[in-house]
Amino acid sequence: MGTAITLFVLFALNINQYINYQDNLNNKPLPTIAQTSCCCGIHVVGNSTIVALMIYAKTELTVLNTCMRNLHLYSKTEDEILQNLRKLVIKHQRIITFVEKLSMMIRFAFLIDFCITAIVSATSVLQMVYLHTTLVGKLFQIFFVVSEWFQIFSVSWFANEIRIESTALSGALYETKWYNYSQRIKQLISIMMIRSQEPLTMHIGPFDVLTNNAVLRALRATYSYITLLLVMAPTEEN
């Protein structure tokens, strides 16, 4: 015969009220921490996939910049330079398409992730402050909040790296010996330099560009949410 376990669900606007849930399903205790850890693990895996795709885009841009900068080292004749430059132009277009499609597919996922992280972090802080939880429970909440912010920071960091590498292409093209090339090659280089002036960016929904400043915006949102809950929560006298 399993032992029932009591779960405490905190109301966001009233810290003095809570609901007790008795779980006797299949006469087994409900492993709350294990289930939450499983959900957190699934979230980490999903974000890891997104980060891996962003690392791929950043790496491709780095390789492209290196190839452009050293174009004269592996291209001897004028025809070889033109042929290799065309290949690099096509590769640049493929990278642009990849980043734009990736941003379009996950831009709203970023928005939801930022909002949920801010809300979950705020409620976790309130629970640690107002509820008498065990040391294990507090450590678990701290670990959960830190892991959420680490994922946000990772996504923002690599999105910012993509932005930097995409604009660095213009400098890599300028470092080539373009002044020794024919007019046709100079035109291709000029077109790529003009295109690289517009950075490749990831977006947070339809609102803003995803950069390192997004972490600061999420922190400000969390602080604002905590302040709102503290103001709206009733005092002990009431």
N, C-alpha and C positions, 0 to 999 in steps of 0.2 A: 504494500500500500504506500503510494508516494505521498510526500509531504507537500502541502500547498504553499505557495510563495506569494507574498503580498508585494504588489508593485505600486509605487506612488507616482501619480501623474500630476505635474505642477501646472496650475492655471497661470497663464502669462500675466494677467492683470490682477490676480488675487493670490498672494503667496500663502494666505491662511487657509485656503481650500485645496483639497486634493481628493482624488478618487481612489478607493482601494479595489483592486482587482484580484479575485481569488481564481487561480488557474488550477483546475483539477482534470484537465484534458488528458485522457489516457492514464490518469493517476500518476503523472510524472511532473516534476517541477519544471517550470519554464526557465531555460537557461538564458536570461536576459543579456548578460555580458557576451556570451558566446554568439547569440544572434546578432547583436549590434556589431560585434567584431567581424562577423561574416559580411554584413552589409557594408561596413567600412572597407573590408578587403576588396569587395566587388567594385566599390567606388574607386579605390586606388588603382585597380587593374584597368578600369575604363580610362582614367586620366593618364595612366602610363602609356596606353596605346596612343592617345592624342599627343603626348609629349614625344613619343618615339617618331611620329610622323613629322612633328615640328623639327626635331633634331635632324631628320632626313633632309628636310628642305634647307635647313641652315647649312648642313654639310655640303649639299649640292651647290649652294651659292658660294661657299668657301672654295670648293674645287674649281668652279667657274672663274672666280677672281684670280686664282693662281694660274690657271691656263691662259687667261687673258694677259696677265702681267708678264708671262714668259712665252708669249706667242712667237717671238723672234728666235727662241732657242731651239724649237723643234720644227720650224718652218724655214726652209732655206730659200726656195725660189718664190717668185711672185704668185705662181699658181698654187703652190702649197699653202701659202699664207691665206689666199682667198678661200681655198677649200676648207681649211681648218677654221677660219673665221666664220664661214657660213654654218659649219657644224655647231660652233659655240653660240651663234645667234639662235639656231633652232633649239639648242639646249636651254638657253635663257627663256625662250618663249614657253617651253614645256614647264619650267620651274614656275613661271608666272601663273600659268594655268593651274598648276597643282596647288599653289598657295591660295589662289582665289577660290578654287572649289573647296578646299579644306576650310577656309574661313566661312564660306557660305553654308557649309554643312553643320558646323559646330558653333556658330556665333551665338545662337540662342541657348545652346548648352552651357556656354561660358556665362551668359547672363543669369541663368538659373543657378549655376554653381556658385557664382559670387553672392547672389541673394541668400541662398540656403546657408552658405558658410557664415555669412554675417549674422543670420538669425540663430543658427545653432550655437555659434560661439557666444552670443549674448545670453541665450537661455542657459547654457552650461555654466557661465559665470554666475548667473543669478541662483542657480541650484546649489552651487558650491558655497555661496554666501549665506543663503537663507535656510537650506535644508541640512539637517544633521546627518550627513552621509559618512560612511566609513572611509578610512584612509585609502583602501583599495578602490572604492568608488570615485573618490576625488582624483586619484592618480589616473584612473581610466578616462575620466572626463578631460583631464589635462592632456593626456596622450592623444585623445580623439581630436581636440581642438588644434593641437600643434600639427597633427598630420593633415588636417584640413587646410591650415594656412601654408604648410609646406607645399601642398599640391598647387594652391593658388600661386605661390611664389615661383614654382617651377614653370608653370604655364606662362606666366607673365615674363619670366626671364628669357625663355626661348623665343617667345613672340617678339620680344625686343631685339634679340640677336638676329632674327630674320630681317627685321627692319634695318638694322645696322649693316648687315652683309649685303643687302640689296642696294643700298646707296653707296657702298664701298666699291661697287663695280665701276662707277665712273672714274674713281681714282686709279683703279687697276688699268683701265683703258688708257688713261693719260700717261701711265708709266711705260707703256709700250713705245717702240720706236716708230710711232705713227708718221713722223715727219719724213721718214725714208720710204714710205709706201706710196703707191699710186693713188690717183684721185678716187678711183672706184673703192679701194679699201678704206680710204679716209671717210668716204660717205657712210659706209657700213658702221665704222667706229663712231661717227658722229650720231647716227641714229640710235645706237645702243647707249651712248652717253646721255642722250636726251631722255630715253626711256628709263634709264636708271635714276634719273632725278626724282622720279615718283617712287617712294619706298613701298615695298610689299608689306602689307599690314594685316594683322588679324583683328577682328572686331568683337566687341561685347554687345551682342544684339544689334539693334539699329542705332545705338547711341554713340559709342566712343571707340577709339582705337585701343587695343590691348597692349599696354607697355608696363614698365616697372611701376609707373605711377598708379596703375590699377590696384596694386596691393595697398597703397596708401589710401586710395578711395574706399576700398573695402574695409580697412581699419576704421576710417572715419564713420562709415555706415554702421559698423558694429558698435562703436562708442555712442553714436546717436540713438541706436536702438536700446542699448542698456540704459541710457539716461531717460528715454521715454518710458520704459518699464518701471524704473525707480520712481518717476514722478507720478505715474498712474497707479502704482501699487498702494493699497491702503496701509496706513500705519497701524501699529499695535493698539493705539488708543481707540481707533475706530473698530 
